[in-house]
Amino acid sequence: MIIIAEKASNYEDIISSIQTFGYQVDLSVGTETVVLGIKGDTRSLREEQFSSLPGVREVRRISSRYK
């Protein structure tokens, strides 16, 4: 799952929120946005848990089935 946030936002709060669920975060800071990649099996997480946080622009689930 990835979370796209505004660079001007306090994305450290978003990271803390993710870590409370026991996940690690990959951080990529661009010129206008920040992309937070949640490591691990995120099937138990709902997008709504993060989409309402301040500064979050979009939440995307990127998991796909393994063949």
Protein Blocks (a to p, Z undefined) as FASTA:
>chain_A
ZZdddfkbcfklmmmmmmmnopacdddddfkbccdddedjfklpcfklmmmpghiabdcd
fbdcdZZ
